Each structure stands twice: as C-alpha cells, then as structure tokens.
Amino acid sequence: MAILIQFLASGMLVFPGTPAAAAGQSAPVTIEVMNPRSDLEPPPVIAPSPRVKELAGKKVGIYWLGKAGGDNFFDAFEKVLKEKHPTVTTVRYRGPLDIGDKMAAQVAKEVDTLVYGVGD
C-alpha cells in the first residue's frame, strides 16, 4: 500500500541536485510512503474440527516437533490419558513445526483426534 504525500518544499526542504535547488525556488515534491507490512491478502481462515465428545475407545494422535523435554511431557501425558481413559490407544508422530498437507492427511486417516505440541 503506497500513500502519496504532496507538499510545497520550502527553501529548507529542497533537495540538493534538484532543479528547484539549482534555481533557488520551491517546487512541488511528491513523497511515496510505503507500508512495511505490505498489502498482502490474509490467508483463508479454516475453522478447527469439532471436539471429540468422548475419548472412550478413540485413537489419539500425539504430534511432537522434537523440542527438548517434549518427550518427557508426552510420556507423562500419555500415562495420565490412559489412566483416565483405559480404552484409548495412542499413536505418536514426530515432525517439523509445519505438519504439512501430506502428514495432516495421513494423521486424519489414522486417528480420531490429535494433541499437537510445540514447546516454549
């Protein structure tokens, strides 16, 4: 997004090397101010999937991006999950922060719900 600002340059605002500076006169000056955030269209908004109402008998995916200590957290999470819901089965996944379309499609086919952990 560019905003054009026009004004008459006074003698103090005349830039060296411009025709107005050489003639000692004021001349119209145009300054283009750019938005540093650009004017890109925002990505489409995708609503999250509905929550699973009951975990009994469900398959829960656990996605971890490999951040240090996450394995300890997810081990404890899985233990508590299975204590509270003994019929739950879990599937572990590991990959980059951006799960990607291919991995997302695979996970969607294999589990009923997913716990996604990033860290920090």
Secondary structure, 3 states (H helix, E strand, C coil): CEEEEEEECCHHHCCCCCHHHHHCCCCEEEEEEECCCCCCCCCCCCCCCCCCCCCCCCEEEEEECCCCCHHHHHHHHHHHHHHHCCCCEEEEEECCCCCHHHHHHHHHHHCCEEEEECCC
